[in-house]
Amino acid sequence: TIIYAYMQACGMVNDHLVECDWHKKTKKLAKQG
């Protein structure tokens, strides 16, 4: 939905697999923000 896409864009939701490099990167950015 539009709301879920917004949450992804804001970093509220991390849909990356745990094995994915981007999962760690987005999790780190979320802690900073």
C-alpha atoms as one frame of an Amber mdcrd trajectory, in Angstrom:
protein
   0.000   0.000   0.000   0.994   3.622  -0.176   1.443   3.815   3.583   3.723
   0.768   3.628   5.793   2.207   0.763   6.130   5.443   2.723   7.282   3.510
   5.792   9.888   1.725   3.655  11.121   5.011   2.209  11.441   6.547   5.668
  13.348   3.551   7.000  10.636   2.481   9.428  10.423  -0.934   7.727  13.412
  -3.033   6.703  12.323  -5.662   4.162  15.825  -6.810   3.303  16.751 -10.387
   4.152  19.038 -10.778   7.164  21.698 -12.252   4.862  21.551  -9.209   2.584
  24.243  -6.529   2.977  21.591  -3.802   2.783  19.823  -5.202   5.862  22.811
  -4.291   8.019  23.265  -0.923   6.326  19.649   0.144   6.708  19.524  -1.095
  10.292  22.610   0.985  11.093  21.106   4.064   9.425  17.858   3.610  11.346
  19.732   3.681  14.651  21.482   6.912  13.663  18.289   8.687  12.608
